[in-house]
Amino acid sequence: MKPIRSHVLEARMLWALATLLAGPASADTAPTTASQSDRLAIRRTVSEIAAGFRSAYIDPGKGDRTATALEQALAAKAYDDLVDRDEFIRRLTADLRSLTNDEHIFLVRNLRPPGQAVSPRPNDAGFERVERLEGNIGYIRLIRFAPPEIFRDVANNAMRLVADTNALIFDIRGNRGGHPRSIAYLSSFLLDPSRSIHLADAVWRNKGTLNFRTEEFWTSRTPDHYLDKPVYILVGPETFSAAEGFAYHLQALRRATIIGAKTKGGAHATEPDAVVAIEPDLFLVAPNGRTENPVTKSNWDGVGVRPDVEVAPETALVAAMKLALARQSDSTSEGAGVAAPQQTAGAPDHR
């Protein structure tokens, strides 16, 4: 099995970046007149962003089209008066996301040097609630997939607490993603421990080339196992990135029933080395990687994960409880079995 490297920037780094990109500048912000030197600096910066897309974006064709669109906007002087730095960042980020339909794109200030490790905070593994519900049903609410070094021990404890439940519900409706190694580790509790199971691939573009490489993700050993009992995963439109992968890969393996509403639809990732330093305090985070599932040969980018049982996100827990309790009632004499996706025939449809 190939060694697994992180294929996203540290999760907290991305959460911090997201706060910088909260929305467009206010419409009644006082206009600022740009000097000639301002305009030259803006044009140089936008030109470097365009070059960054051409050299590193995971989809070379889309990267080239995005770069061309930026250059055309420059020629039309679309950015000449964006002298306010924060407004410039918001506007360019919005334009880049609109051109690519990719919400993993960030243009940010004061990012720590690419590749520099983020020190994880203790007690921040993302397990917000772990409890038993009616009918001896386990419930785990995960709000993030923290770095493996702080995720694993907490995951071990959480799974130990629900090991003897009759069914298990993972609630990731508000989970914005995190580390793929943590997703792979949590999935390992639910799958056959007698063999390594291929969960996903990350396909990377080598910066400055049209060459790609593939990184494989497999299950690993865990201290406990949750087998032959139903698993439900609650999702919604705020479920994003690697959190979507947790649902998507287990759905493809028919190990979990996905309940709720279609997810946000982001299956791209950025390696730290692929971050482009535009200026000393300005960085372009443009994904150089994408996820591929070995079962579907595809991913959820731009389309989201489609639930097996579609309900309003706020009623997903109630729906999961009804399914779990009904299954217990139906299987009293037969014992609990592996959860089969509801309303699905054949391979999962991720169109």
LOMARTOR-698313 format. One record per residue: residue number from 1; x, y, z of N, C-alpha, C in turn. Coordinates in steps of 0.02 Angstrom, whole numbers, plus 32768, in hexadecimal, padded with zeros to 4 digits. Example, Ala and Ser with C-alpha at 12.3 -4.5 7.8 and 13.67 -1.06 7.14 Angstrom:
# LOMARTOR-698313
1,8294,7EE4,8186,8267,7F1F,8186,8294,7F5B,8186
2,8282,7F90,8162,82AC,7FCB,8165,8285,8002,818A
END
This chain:
# LOMARTOR-698313
1,802A,7FC5,8000,8000,8000,8000,802C,803E,8000
2,801B,806E,7FD8,8042,80AA,7FD3,803A,80D5,8012
3,806E,80F7,8027,8066,8124,8061,8035,815B,8050
4,800F,816F,8082,7FDC,81A3,8078,7FF6,81E5,8091
5,7FFA,8217,8064,800B,825B,8077,7FCC,8285,8078
6,7FCC,82B8,809F,7F92,82E5,80A0,7F89,8303,805B
7,7F4B,82FF,803F,7F40,831D,7FFE,7F14,835A,8001
8,7F0F,8376,803C,7EF0,83B9,8043,7F1D,83E2,8071
9,7F16,8424,806D,7F36,844D,809F,7F18,843C,80E2
10,7F3C,844B,8118,7F22,843D,815B,7EDC,845A,8160
11,7EAE,8431,817D,7E68,8445,817F,7E5E,8489,819E
12,7E81,8495,81D5,7E76,84D6,81F6,7E8D,850F,81CB
13,7EBF,8504,81A2,7ED6,8538,8175,7E9E,854B,8146
14,7E7B,8519,812B,7E45,8527,80FD,7E0A,8549,8120
15,7DFC,8532,815E,7DC5,8553,8182,7DD5,859D,818E
16,7E14,85AB,819F,7E28,85F0,81A9,7E23,8618,8169
17,7E36,85F7,8131,7E32,861A,80F1,7DEA,862B,80DF
18,7DBE,85FC,80EF,7D78,8607,80DD,7D5B,8646,80FE
19,7D72,8654,813A,7D58,8690,815D,7D6E,86D0,813A
20,7DA5,86CC,8114,7DBC,8708,80F0,7D92,8714,80B1
21,7D6D,86E0,809E,7D48,86E4,805E,7CFE,86E1,806B
22,7CE7,8704,809E,7CA2,86FD,80B4,7C6F,8715,8082
23,7C82,8742,8055,7C51,875A,8025,7C6A,8796,8001
24,7C43,87AE,7FD0,7C58,87E8,7FA9,7C58,8827,7FD2
25,7C7F,8857,7FBC,7C82,8897,7FDE,7C3D,88B9,7FDB
26,7C2F,88E3,800D,7BEF,8906,8010,7BE7,8933,7FD3
27,7BA9,8934,7FB9,7B9B,895A,7F7C,7BA4,89A5,7F87
28,7B9E,89BC,7FC6,7BA3,8A04,7FD1,7BE8,8A18,7FEC
29,7C1B,89ED,7FE0,7C5F,8A00,7FF2,7C75,8A3A,7FC6
30,7C95,8A6B,7FE4,7CAA,8AA6,7FBE,7CDD,8A93,7F89
31,7CD5,8AA7,7F4B,7D04,8A96,7F16,7D48,8AB7,7F23
32,7D7D,8A94,7F0F,7DC0,8AAE,7F17,7DDF,8AB4,7ED2
33,7DFF,8AEC,7EC5,7E1F,8AF7,7E84,7E65,8AD9,7E86
34,7E73,8AAE,7E54,7EB4,8A8D,7E51,7EE6,8AB9,7E2D
35,7F23,8ABC,7E46,7F59,8ADF,7E24,7F75,8AB2,7DED
36,7FA0,8ACD,7DC3,7FBE,8AA6,7D8E,7FE8,8A6D,7DAB
37,800B,8A7B,7DE2,8033,8A46,7E00,8006,8A0F,7E1E
38,7FCC,8A23,7E3A,7F9C,89F2,7E53,7F85,89C4,7E1B
39,7F73,89E3,7DE3,7F5A,89BB,7DAB,7F8F,898B,7D91
40,7FCC,89A2,7D8E,8002,8976,7D77,800B,893B,7DA7
41,8007,8949,7DE8,800F,8914,7E1A,7FD5,88E2,7E15
42,7F98,88FC,7E0C,7F5E,88D0,7E06,7F65,88A4,7DC8
43,7F78,88C1,7D91,7F7E,889A,7D53,7FB5,8865,7D59
44,7FEC,8877,7D79,8022,8847,7D83,8009,880C,7DAE
45,7FE4,881C,7DE3,7FCB,87E9,7E10,7F9A,87BA,7DED
46,7F6B,87D7,7DC8,7F3A,87AE,7DA4,7F5D,8783,7D70
47,7F90,879E,7D4F,7FB5,8777,7D1D,7FD8,873C,7D3E
48,7FF2,8745,7D7A,8013,870E,7D9E,7FE1,86DA,7DB5
49,7FA5,86F0,7DC7,7F70,86C0,7DD9,7F5E,8696,7D9C
50,7F58,86B6,7D62,7F49,8691,7D25,7F80,865E,7D16
51,7FBF,8672,7D1F,7FF6,8644,7D13,7FF4,8609,7D44
52,7FE0,8617,7D83,7FDA,85E2,7DB4,7FA6,85AF,7DA1
53,7F6E,85C5,7D84,7F3B,8596,7D6E,7F55,856B,7D34
54,7F78,8589,7D07,7F92,8562,7CCF,7FC4,852D,7CE5
55,7FEA,853C,7D19,8020,850F,7D2C,800B,84D7,7D5C
56,7FD3,84E0,7D80,7FC6,84B1,7DB6,7F7F,8496,7DBB
57,7F4D,84B7,7D9E,7F08,84A2,7DAB,7EFC,845B,7D92
58,7ED5,8435,7DB8,7ECD,83ED,7DAB,7EB0,83DF,7D66
59,7E86,840A,7D4C,7E6A,8402,7D09,7E8F,8434,7CDB
60,7EC0,841D,7CB5,7EE8,844B,7C8D,7EBF,8474,7C5C
61,7E8D,8456,7C3D,7E63,847A,7C0E,7E3D,84B2,7C30
62,7E1F,84A2,7C69,7DF9,84D5,7C8E,7E29,850A,7CAB
63,7E64,84F4,7CC0,7E95,8524,7CD9,7EA9,8555,7CA3
64,7EB3,853D,7C66,7EC6,8569,7C2F,7E8D,8599,7C1E
65,7E4F,8580,7C1D,7E15,85AA,7C0E,7E0C,85DF,7C44
66,7E17,85CC,7C83,7E11,85FC,7CB9,7E46,8633,7CB3
67,7E83,861F,7CA4,7EB9,864F,7C9B,7EAA,867F,7C61
68,7E8F,8665,7C2B,7E7D,868E,7BF1,7E46,86C0,7C04
69,7E15,86A9,7C2B,7DDE,86D5,7C40,7DF9,870E,7C6C
70,7E29,86FE,7C98,7E47,8732,7CC1,7E6C,8765,7C96
71,7E90,874C,7C66,7EB6,8779,7C39,7E88,87A5,7C10
72,7E4F,878A,7BFC,7E1E,87B3,7BD8,7E00,87E8,7C05
73,7DF4,87D5,7C45,7DDA,8806,7C74,7E0D,883D,7C81
74,7E4D,882A,7C83,7E82,885C,7C8A,7E81,888D,7C50
75,7E7B,8871,7C13,7E7B,889C,7BD7,7E40,88CC,7BD8
76,7E09,88B7,7BF6,7DCE,88E1,7BFC,7DD1,890F,7C39
77,7E09,890D,7C5E,7E14,8936,7C99,7DE2,8929,7CD0
78,7DCC,88EB,7CD5,7D98,88D9,7D05,7DB0,88DF,7D4E
79,7DF1,88D8,7D59,7E0B,88D8,7D9E,7E33,8916,7DAF
80,7E36,8946,7D83,7E64,897E,7D8B,7E58,89A8,7DCA
81,7E1C,89AA,7DE3,7E0D,89D5,7E1C,7E06,89AE,7E5E
82,7E1A,896F,7E5E,7E14,8947,7E9B,7E52,8951,7EC7
83,7E5A,898D,7EE2,7E95,899C,7F09,7E8E,8986,7F53
84,7E50,897C,7F69,7E46,8962,7FAD,7E57,8917,7FAC
85,7E87,8904,7FD5,7EA2,88C0,7FD2,7E6D,888B,7FE0
86,7E45,8894,8014,7E12,8863,8025,7DDD,885D,7FEF
87,7DCA,8896,7FD2,7D99,8895,7F9C,7DB6,8871,7F5F
88,7DF6,887D,7F51,7E18,885B,7F19,7E17,880F,7F23
89,7E26,87F9,7F60,7E27,87B1,7F6F,7DE2,8793,7F66
90,7DAF,87B4,7F81,7D6B,8799,7F7B,7D55,8797,7F32
91,7D62,87CC,7F0D,7D4C,87CF,7EC8,7D6F,8799,7E9D
92,7DB0,8794,7EA3,7DD5,8762,7E7C,7DC1,871B,7E8F
93,7DB9,870F,7ED0,7DA5,86CC,7EE6,7D60,86BB,7ECA
94,7D32,86EA,7ECD,7CEF,86DD,7EB2,7CF2,86D0,7E67
95,7D1A,86F7,7E43,7D1F,86ED,7DFA,7D3E,86AA,7DEA
96,7D72,8697,7E0F,7D93,8657,7E02,7D64,861C,7E10
97,7D3E,8622,7E45,7D0F,85EC,7E55,7CD7,85E9,7E21
98,7CC1,8622,7E0A,7C8D,8624,7DD7,7CA6,8605,7D96
99,7CE3,8614,7D83,7CFF,85FA,7D45,7D0B,85AF,7D47
100,7D19,8594,7D82,7D2C,854E,7D88,7CF7,8523,7DA9
101,7CC6,8542,7DCA,7C95,851D,7DF3,7CBA,84F4,7E27
102,7CED,8511,7E45,7D18,84EE,7E75,7D20,8518,7EB4
103,7CFF,8502,7EEA,7D02,8528,7F28,7D3D,8516,7F54
104,7D6B,84EF,7F39,7DAA,84E3,7F5C,7DDE,8518,7F4A
105,7DCB,8548,7F22,7DFA,857D,7F0D,7DF9,85B6,7F40
106,7E34,85CB,7F55,7E3B,8603,7F82,7E73,8631,7F6A
107,7E67,8672,7F70,7E9C,86A3,7F69,7E9F,86C6,7FAD
108,7ED8,86C0,7FD0,7EDA,86D4,8016,7F1A,86F9,8026
109,7F17,871E,805C,7F51,8743,8076,7F6E,871F,80B2
110,7FAF,872A,80BD,7FD0,8715,80FB,7FC7,86CB,810B
111,7FC9,86A2,80D7,7FC8,865A,80E1,800C,8644,80FA
112,800D,8613,8128,804E,85FA,813F,8073,85DB,8105
113,80B4,85D9,8105,80D9,85BE,80CD,80C1,857A,80B9
114,80B9,856C,8078,80A2,852A,8062,80CC,84F2,807F
115,80AA,84BF,8099,80CC,8486,80B5,80DB,848C,80FF
116,80D4,84C7,811C,80E2,84CF,8164,80A9,84B0,818B
117,80BA,8486,81BA,8088,8460,81E0,8060,848F,820E
118,8020,847C,8217,7FF5,84A0,8246,7FF2,8476,8285
119,8000,8495,82BE,7FFE,8470,82FD,7FB5,8465,8311
120,7FA0,8426,8315,7F5A,8419,8327,7F4A,842D,836E
121,7F0F,8446,8379,7EF9,8457,83BC,7EDF,8418,83DE
122,7EEC,840E,841E,7ED1,83D3,8440,7E85,83D5,8443
123,7E67,839B,8449,7E1F,8394,8451,7DF8,83B4,8417
124,7E14,83B0,83DC,7DF3,83D0,83A2,7DF0,839E,8368
125,7DDE,8360,8377,7DDE,832D,8344,7D9F,8330,8319
126,7D6C,8355,832E,7D30,835C,8306,7CF5,8334,831E
127,7CFD,830B,8352,7CC6,82E2,836C,7C9D,830D,839D
128,7C69,832B,8384,7C41,8359,83AD,7C13,8335,83DC
129,7BF6,82FD,83C5,7BC8,82D6,83F0,7BD2,828C,83E2
130,7BD4,8264,8416,7BD5,821B,8411,7BA6,8202,8447
131,7B70,81E0,8432,7B3E,81CB,8463,7B14,8191,8448
132,7AEA,8177,8474,7ABA,8142,8461,7A74,8160,8460
133,7A51,8152,842A,7A0D,816B,8423,79DB,8132,8430
134,799C,8141,842A,7968,810F,8433,7976,80D1,840A
135,7967,8097,8427,7970,8058,8403,79B8,8042,8400
136,79E3,805C,842B,7A2A,804B,842C,7A4A,805B,83E9
137,7A3C,8096,83D0,7A59,80AD,8390,7A91,80DF,83A0
138,7ACC,80D1,8386,7B04,80FE,8391,7AFF,813C,8366
139,7B17,8173,8380,7B14,81B3,835C,7B57,81D8,8365
140,7B76,81EA,832D,7BB5,820F,832F,7BAD,824C,8302
141,7BB3,8287,831F,7BB3,82C4,82F7,7BFA,82DC,82EE
142,7C0E,82DF,82AE,7C52,82F5,829D,7C4E,8337,8279
143,7C70,836A,8294,7C6F,83AC,8275,7CAE,83B9,824C
144,7CDF,838E,8250,7D1C,8393,8227,7D40,8350,822A
145,7D6D,8345,81FA,7D9A,830C,81FC,7DE0,8329,8209
146,7DF3,832A,8248,7E31,834A,825E,7E6E,8322,8246
147,7EA9,833F,824C,7EE6,831A,8239,7EEB,82D8,825E
148,7F06,82A5,823E,7F07,8261,825B,7F27,825D,829F
149,7F5A,8286,82AC,7F7D,8281,82EC,7F51,8292,8328
150,7F1B,82B8,831D,7EED,82C3,8354,7EA9,82A2,8348
151,7E9E,828A,830C,7E5E,826B,82FB,7E5A,8223,8313
152,7E8F,81FE,830B,7E8C,81B5,8315,7E78,81A0,835B
153,7E98,81BC,838E,7E88,81A7,83D3,7E40,81B7,83E4
154,7E28,81F1,83CE,7DE3,8204,83DD,7DB3,81D7,83B6
155,7DC5,81C6,8378,7D9C,8198,8351,7D99,8153,8372
156,7DD2,813C,838B,7DD3,80FB,83AE,7DA4,80FB,83E9
157,7DA6,8131,8411,7D7A,8135,844C,7D31,8139,8437
158,7D22,8160,8404,7CDD,8168,83EE,7CC1,8126,83D4
159,7CE7,8104,83AC,7CCE,80C5,8390,7CC9,808F,83C5
160,7CF3,8092,83F8,7CED,8063,8430,7CAB,806D,8455
161,7C97,80AC,845D,7C5A,80BC,8481,7C1B,80A3,845D
162,7C1E,809F,841A,7BE2,808A,83F5,7BE9,8043,83D9
163,7C1C,801F,83ED,7C2B,7FDE,83CF,7BF1,7FAC,83D6
164,7BCC,7FAF,840D,7B97,7F7D,8417,7B51,7F98,8408
165,7B4D,7FCF,83E3,7B0B,7FE9,83D0,7AEE,7FBF,8397
166,7AAE,7FC7,838A,7A8B,7FA1,8356,7A91,7FC1,8311
167,7A9E,8001,830F,7AA7,8025,82D0,7ACF,8064,82E1
168,7AEB,8083,82AE,7B17,80BC,82BA,7B07,80F4,8289
169,7B00,8131,82A3,7AF3,816C,827A,7B2E,819B,827F
170,7B4B,81AE,8246,7B7D,81E3,8243,7B5B,8222,8228
171,7B60,8258,824C,7B41,8297,8238,7B78,82C6,8220
172,7B7C,82D0,81DE,7BAF,82FD,81C2,7B8D,8335,8199
173,7B51,8348,81AD,7B2B,837A,8187,7B4F,83BD,8185
174,7B76,83CE,81B8,7B99,840E,81B8,7BE3,8406,81B2
175,7BFA,83CC,819D,7C42,83BE,819A,7C5F,83D8,8159
176,7C93,8402,815E,7CB1,8422,8122,7CEF,83FD,8109
177,7CFE,83C3,8126,7D35,839B,810C,7D6F,8396,813B
178,7DAA,838B,811F,7DE5,8382,8148,7E17,8354,8127
179,7E32,8327,814F,7E6A,82FD,8139,7E53,82B9,811E
180,7E69,82A8,80E2,7E54,8268,80C4,7E6D,822B,80EB
181,7EA5,8231,810D,7EBC,81F8,8134,7E8D,81EA,816E
182,7E6E,821F,818A,7E3E,8215,81C0,7DFE,81F5,81A6
183,7DE9,8209,816A,7DAF,81EA,814B,7DBC,81A0,813F
184,7DF7,8190,8125,7E08,814A,8118,7E0B,8122,8159
185,7E24,8141,818E,7E29,811D,81CE,7DE4,810F,81EB
186,7DB8,8140,81EB,7D75,8135,8207,7D4F,8101,81DD
187,7D57,8103,819C,7D36,80D2,8170,7D4E,808C,8180
188,7D8B,8084,8197,7DA8,8042,81A4,7D84,801D,81DB
189,7D66,8041,820A,7D3F,8021,823F,7D03,7FFA,8223
190,7CEA,8010,81EA,7CAB,7FF8,81CF,7CB2,7FC1,819B
191,7CF0,7FB3,8188,7CFC,7F85,814F,7D24,7F49,8164
192,7D21,7F15,813C,7D41,7ED4,8149,7D8A,7EDD,815E
193,7D9B,7ECA,819D,7DE0,7ED3,81B4,7E10,7E9E,819B
194,7DF6,7E6B,817A,7E21,7E34,8164,7E48,7E44,8125
195,7E38,7E7D,8105,7E5A,7E90,80C8,7E5C,7EDB,80C2
196,7E8D,7EF5,809D,7E8F,7F3C,808F,7E5E,7F4C,8057
197,7E37,7F7F,805F,7E04,7F92,802E,7E17,7FD5,8010
198,7E15,7FD8,7FCF,7E28,8015,7FAA,7DEE,8046,7FAE
199,7DF9,807D,7FD1,7DC4,80AE,7FDB,7DC1,80E4,7FA5
200,7DFB,80FD,7F92,7DFB,8136,7F64,7E41,8141,7F48
201,7E44,8168,7F13,7E83,817F,7EF7,7E83,81CB,7EF5
202,7EBD,81E8,7EFD,7EC7,822F,7EF0,7EF3,8235,7EB2
203,7EDA,8258,7E81,7EFF,8262,7E43,7F1B,82A9,7E45
204,7F5E,82AE,7E3F,7F80,82EE,7E46,7FA0,8303,7E05
205,7F9B,8343,7DF7,7FC0,835F,7DBF,8003,8379,7DD8
206,8038,8365,7DB7,807A,837F,7DC9,8081,83C7,7DB0
207,8092,83F3,7DDD,8093,843A,7DCE,80BF,844A,7D92
208,80A5,8473,7D66,80CA,8489,7D2C,80CE,8456,7CF4
209,80A8,8420,7CF9,80A9,83EC,7CC6,8061,83D6,7CB6
210,805B,83AA,7C85,801C,8389,7C77,801E,8340,7C8D
211,804B,8331,7CBB,8052,82EE,7CD6,802C,82E7,7D17
212,8012,82AB,7D24,7FEB,829D,7D60,8007,8260,7D84
213,7FF8,825C,7DC4,800B,8221,7DEC,7FCF,820E,7E17
214,7FCE,81D1,7E2F,7F95,81B8,7E56,7FAC,81A1,7E9B
215,7F87,81B4,7ECD,7F93,81A0,7F12,7F57,8177,7F2A
216,7F63,813D,7F47,7F2E,8110,7F5B,7F1F,8115,7FA6
217,7EDF,810E,7FB7,7EC9,810E,7FFD,7EA7,80CB,800C
218,7EBE,80AA,8040,7EA5,8068,8053,7E90,8069,809C
219,7E67,8036,80AF,7E57,802E,80F6,7E95,8018,811D
220,7E91,8022,815F,7EC9,8010,818A,7EAE,7FEE,81C9
221,7EDB,7FD6,81F3,7EC7,7FB3,8230,7EA9,7FE4,8263
222,7E75,7FCD,8285,7E56,7FF4,82BB,7E4D,7FC6,82F7
223,7E49,7FE2,8333,7E44,7FB7,836F,7E00,7F95,8377
224,7DCC,7FB2,8359,7D89,7F95,835C,7D6B,7F95,8316
225,7D32,7F72,830F,7D12,7F6E,82CE,7CC6,7F75,82D7
226,7CA6,7F91,82A5,7C5D,7F98,82A6,7C44,7F78,8265
227,7C34,7F37,826A,7C25,7F10,822F,7BDE,7EF3,8233
228,7BC1,7EE4,81F8,7B82,7EC0,81F3,7B49,7EE2,8218
229,7B4E,7F22,8220,7B17,7F4A,823D,7B0F,7F88,8213
230,7AD1,7FA2,820F,7AC4,7FDB,81E2,7AE7,801B,81F7
231,7AFD,8040,81C5,7B1E,8080,81CE,7AFA,80B4,81A3
232,7AEB,80ED,81C0,7AC9,8123,819E,7AF5,8162,81A2
233,7AF9,8188,816C,7B1F,81C5,816B,7AF1,81FE,8156
234,7AED,8231,8181,7AC2,826B,8174,7AEA,82A1,8151
235,7AD0,82BA,8119,7AF3,82EC,80F2,7AC3,8325,80DF
236,7AE1,835B,80C6,7AB9,8394,80B0,7AE3,83C2,8085
237,7AC7,83FB,8070,7AEA,8428,8043,7B29,8448,8061
238,7B32,8444,80A3,7B6F,845E,80C3,7BA5,8428,80CA
239,7B95,83EB,80BA,7BC7,83B6,80BB,7BF5,83C0,807F
240,7C37,83C3,808B,7C64,83D9,8056,7CA6,83B3,8058
241,7CC5,83AE,801E,7D0A,8399,8016,7D14,8351,8030
242,7D46,8347,805B,7D56,8304,8073,7D1B,82E4,8098
243,7CF1,830D,80B9,7CB6,82F1,80DA,7C88,82D0,80A7
244,7C82,82EE,806C,7C5B,82CF,8037,7C7A,828D,8023
245,7CBC,828A,8024,7CDE,824C,8013,7CCD,8214,8043
246,7CC7,8223,8083,7CB4,81F0,80B5,7C72,81D0,80A2
247,7C41,81F9,8090,7C00,81DE,807B,7C04,81BB,8038
248,7C25,81DA,8008,7C28,81C0,7FC4,7C48,817B,7FC0
249,7C82,8174,7FE1,7CA7,8135,7FDC,7C82,80FC,8000
250,7C62,810A,8039,7C3D,80D6,805B,7BFC,80C5,8037
251,7BDF,80F6,8016,7BA5,80E9,7FEC,7BB8,80BC,7FB2
252,7BF0,80CA,7F92,7C06,80A3,7F59,7C14,805A,7F6D
253,7C2C,8050,7FAA,7C39,800D,7FC3,7BFB,7FEC,7FE2
254,7BC3,8010,7FE0,7B84,7FF7,7FFC,7B89,7FE6,8046
255,7BB1,800E,8069,7BB8,8003,80B1,7B8F,8034,80DA
256,7B73,8067,80BB,7B4C,8098,80E1,7B13,80B1,80B6
257,7ADD,80C4,80D9,7AA4,80E4,80B9,7AAB,8130,80C4
258,7AAA,8156,808F,7AB3,819E,8094,7A6F,81BF,8096
259,7A64,81EA,80C8,7A22,8208,80D3,7A29,8254,80D9
260,79FD,8278,80B7,79FD,82C1,80BC,79F4,82E1,8078
261,7A1A,8316,806B,7A16,833B,802C,7A5A,833A,800A
262,7A5A,8347,7FC9,7A97,8345,7FA1,7ACC,8372,7FBF
263,7B0A,835A,7FBE,7B41,837E,7FDD,7B5C,83B5,7FAE
264,7B8D,83DB,7FC6,7BA4,8418,7FA4,7BC7,840A,7F62
265,7BEF,83D4,7F5E,7C0D,83C2,7F1F,7C54,83D9,7F13
266,7C82,83CA,7F42,7CC8,83DD,7F3A,7CF6,83A2,7F43
267,7D12,8388,7F0D,7D3D,834D,7F10,7D85,835C,7EFD
268,7D98,839C,7EFC,7DDC,83AE,7EEC,7E05,83B9,7F2B
269,7E47,83BD,7F23,7E74,83C6,7F5C,7EB3,83E8,7F46
270,7ED6,8406,7F76,7F14,842A,7F67,7F4C,8412,7F94
271,7F83,83FE,7F76,7FBF,83EE,7F9D,7FE1,842F,7FB2
272,7FFF,8430,7FED,8022,846D,8003,8054,8486,7FD0
273,8079,8459,7FB0,80AB,846F,7F80,808D,848E,7F41
274,804C,8485,7F37,802C,84A0,7EFC,8011,84E7,7F07
275,8013,84FF,7F45,7FFD,8543,7F52,802D,8573,7F2F
276,8010,85A5,7F0D,8038,85D4,7EE6,8040,8615,7F0D
277,807E,8628,7F1B,808C,8668,7F3C,808C,869F,7F08
278,8055,86C5,7F06,804F,86FB,7ED5,807A,8737,7EEA
279,8076,8748,7F2A,809E,877C,7F48,80B0,8763,7F8E
280,80DC,8786,7FB3,80EF,876D,7FF5,80B5,8761,8024
281,807F,8787,801C,8046,877F,8049,8007,876C,8023
282,800D,8751,7FE6,7FD2,873F,7FBF,7FDF,86FB,7F9E
283,7FB0,86CC,7FAA,7FB9,8687,7F92,7F7B,8670,7F6C
284,7F87,8648,7F39,7F52,8629,7F13,7F4F,85DF,7F25
285,7F15,85CA,7F3F,7F09,8583,7F4D,7EDB,856A,7F16
286,7EF7,8549,7EE4,7ED2,852F,7EAB,7EDE,84E3,7EA8
287,7EAA,84BB,7EAF,7EB4,8473,7EB5,7EDD,8454,7E7C
288,7F0B,842A,7E90,7F32,8403,7E5F,7F21,83B9,7E64
289,7EEC,83A8,7E8A,7ED9,8362,7E92,7E8E,8358,7E8F
290,7E7A,831B,7E7F,7E33,8307,7E80,7E2E,82C0,7E9C
291,7DF4,82B1,7EB7,7DE7,826E,7ED2,7DC8,8242,7E9C
292,7DDC,8203,7E9B,7DBB,81D0,7E71,7DA9,8194,7E9C
293,7D6C,817E,7E96,7D56,8143,7EBA,7D62,8105,7E90
294,7D7F,80D0,7EAC,7D8F,8095,7E84,7D51,806E,7E6D
295,7D18,807A,7E8D,7CDA,8057,7E79,7CB7,807D,7E41
296,7CAC,80BF,7E4D,7C86,80E7,7E1C,7CB2,8103,7DE5
297,7CF5,8102,7DEF,7D24,8120,7DC0,7D16,816B,7DB6
298,7CF8,8189,7DE8,7CE5,81D0,7DE3,7CE9,81EF,7E28
299,7CC9,8229,7E31,7CC5,8249,7E72,7C86,8275,7E75
300,7C83,829F,7EA6,7C47,82C8,7EB3,7C51,8311,7EA1
301,7C88,8322,7E81,7C97,8368,7E75,7C63,8389,7E49
302,7C49,83C1,7E5F,7C18,83E7,7E39,7BD1,83CD,7E3B
303,7BC8,8390,7E53,7B85,8372,7E54,7B6E,835E,7E9A
304,7B9D,8356,7EC8,7B8C,8342,7F0B,7B7F,82F8,7F12
305,7B79,82E2,7F4F,7B67,829C,7F5E,7B1B,8299,7F63
306,7AFD,826E,7F3C,7AB4,8267,7F3D,7AA0,8235,7F72
307,7A77,8249,7FA2,7A62,821A,7FD7,7A3B,81DF,7FBC
308,7A3E,81A7,7FE0,7A14,816E,7FD0,79CC,817C,7FE5
309,79C5,81A0,801B,7983,81B6,8033,7984,8202,8037
310,795F,8223,800A,7960,826B,8007,7929,8289,8033
311,793F,82AF,8065,7911,82D2,8091,7930,8316,80A1
312,7909,8344,80BC,7925,8384,80D1,795B,8377,8106
313,7993,839B,8102,79CA,838F,8132,79B4,8390,817B
314,7986,83BD,818C,7971,83C3,81D2,7949,8387,81EA
315,7930,835E,81BC,790A,8322,81D0,7932,82E2,81C5
316,7971,82E8,81B2,7999,82AC,81A1,79A2,827E,81DD
317,79AD,829A,8219,79B7,826F,8253,7978,8248,8263
318,793E,8269,825F,78FF,8246,826B,78F6,820E,8238
319,7905,821C,81F9,78FF,81E9,81C5,792D,81AE,81D2
320,796A,81BC,81E6,799A,8186,81F5,7982,815C,8230
321,7969,817C,8264,794F,8158,829E,7916,812A,828B
322,78E9,8142,8261,78B0,8119,824B,78C9,80DC,8225
323,78F9,80E6,81F8,7914,80AD,81D2,7936,807B,8200
324,795E,8095,822F,7983,8068,825B,7954,8040,8288
325,7921,8061,82A4,78F2,803F,82D0,78C7,800D,82A9
326,78B4,8020,826C,788D,7FF2,8243,78B6,7FB5,8231
327,78F5,7FBF,8223,7921,7F87,8212,7928,7F57,824E
328,792F,7F75,828A,7933,7F4A,82C5,78F4,7F21,82CD
329,78BB,7F40,82C2,787C,7F1C,82C8,7876,7EE4,8295
330,788C,7EF1,8258,7887,7EC0,8222,78B9,7E87,822A
331,78F0,7E94,824C,7926,7E63,824E,792E,7E43,8293
332,78FA,7E47,82BD,78FF,7E2D,8300,7914,7DE4,8300
333,78F8,7DBD,82D3,7907,7D76,82D1,7942,7D65,82A3
334,7959,7D96,827D,798E,7D89,824D,79D1,7DA6,8261
335,79D2,7DD9,828D,7A10,7DFB,829F,7A1C,7E35,8270
336,7A46,7E63,8287,7A55,7E9E,825F,7A82,7E8C,8226
337,7A79,7EAE,81ED,7AA3,7EA2,81B2,7AC2,7EE2,8199
338,7AE6,7EDD,8163,7B07,7F17,8146,7AD2,7F44,8127
339,7AD8,7F83,8133,7AA8,7FB3,8118,7AAE,7FB8,80CD
340,7A76,7FAA,80AB,7A75,7FB2,8062,7A56,7FF5,8050
341,7A72,8019,8022,7A56,805A,8010,7A0D,8055,7FFC
342,79E6,8084,8012,799F,8086,8002,7995,80A7,7FBE
343,7961,8092,7F9C,794B,80B1,7F5D,7981,80B1,7F27
344,79AC,807E,7F2A,79E2,807A,7EFA,79E5,8034,7EDC
345,79E7,8031,7E9A,79EE,7FF1,7E78,7A2E,7FF2,7E51
346,7A55,7FBC,7E56,7A94,7FBB,7E31,7AC7,7FE8,7E52
347,7AF8,7FFF,7E2C,7B2C,802C,7E47,7B0E,806F,7E58
348,7B2A,8090,7E8B,7B11,80D2,7E9E,7B14,8103,7E63
349,7AE0,812B,7E5E,7ADD,815D,7E27,7AF7,81A0,7E42
350,7B31,81B6,7E28,7B4E,81F5,7E40,7B4D,822B,7E0A
351,7B21,8223,7DDA,7B1E,8256,7DA6,7B04,8297,7DC1
END
